[in-house]
Amino acid sequence: MNMNTQSTHAAVNIPLTALKCLYRNESSNKVVCEIDVDSLREVNEPATIDEMVAEAHLEYFSGRTKGFDNTKNLMGQLAIH
């Protein structure tokens, strides 16, 4: 499986308060808006594989997760909790 390929579909929730209309073209029926990125982050969790992997790496390197070299050690840790 090639994980370097970016997905072609993504969905985000955009709060209406985060939108600011900049321009509307009546002939093409299109609108250009400015979106407040901080507002997007408040209502959207990372959803793409790339973002999830990046978040997992950050958690691992910050010491919030554990790594195991073999299944026996992993199963031992799972049995404790």
C-alpha positions in Angstrom: 0.0 0.0 0.0 1.5 3.4 -1.0 0.9 5.9 1.8 2.5 8.8 -0.2 -0.6 9.2 -2.3 -2.8 12.0 -1.1 -6.5 11.4 -0.9 -8.7 13.2 -3.4 -11.7 13.7 -1.0 -11.9 15.5 2.3 -14.6 17.1 4.3 -14.5 19.9 6.9 -17.1 21.7 8.9 -17.1 25.4 8.4 -18.8 27.5 11.1 -20.8 30.3 9.5 -19.2 32.8 11.8 -15.8 31.8 10.3 -16.8 33.0 6.8 -16.4 36.5 5.4 -17.7 37.1 1.9 -15.2 39.0 -0.2 -16.7 38.8 -3.7 -19.7 37.4 -5.5 -19.8 36.9 -9.3 -23.4 36.8 -10.4 -22.7 35.5 -14.0 -20.7 32.4 -12.8 -22.7 32.0 -9.6 -19.6 31.9 -7.5 -18.5 33.4 -4.2 -15.0 34.1 -2.9 -14.8 33.9 0.9 -12.2 34.3 3.6 -12.2 31.6 6.3 -10.9 32.0 9.8 -8.4 29.1 10.2 -8.6 29.2 14.0 -12.4 28.7 13.9 -11.9 25.7 11.5 -9.5 24.1 14.0 -12.0 24.5 16.8 -14.6 22.3 15.1 -12.6 19.9 13.0 -10.3 17.1 14.2 -7.6 15.9 11.8 -9.3 13.6 9.3 -6.8 12.7 6.6 -4.3 9.9 7.0 -1.4 12.3 6.7 -2.7 14.4 9.6 -3.4 11.4 11.7 0.1 10.0 11.1 1.6 13.4 11.9 -0.4 13.6 15.1 0.6 10.1 16.1 4.3 10.9 15.5 3.9 14.0 17.7 2.3 12.0 20.5 5.0 9.3 20.3 7.9 11.7 20.3 6.4 13.8 23.1 6.3 10.6 25.2 2.4 10.4 25.4 2.4 6.9 23.8 4.5 3.8 24.2 6.2 1.7 21.6 6.7 -2.1 21.8 9.4 -4.3 20.1 7.3 -7.4 20.3 3.8 -8.7 20.7 4.5 -10.3 24.1 5.4 -6.9 25.7 2.4 -5.3 24.0 0.0 -8.0 25.3 1.5 -7.7 28.8 0.8 -3.9 28.8 -2.7 -4.4 27.6 -3.4 -7.0 30.3 -2.4 -4.5 33.0 -5.0 -2.0 31.9 
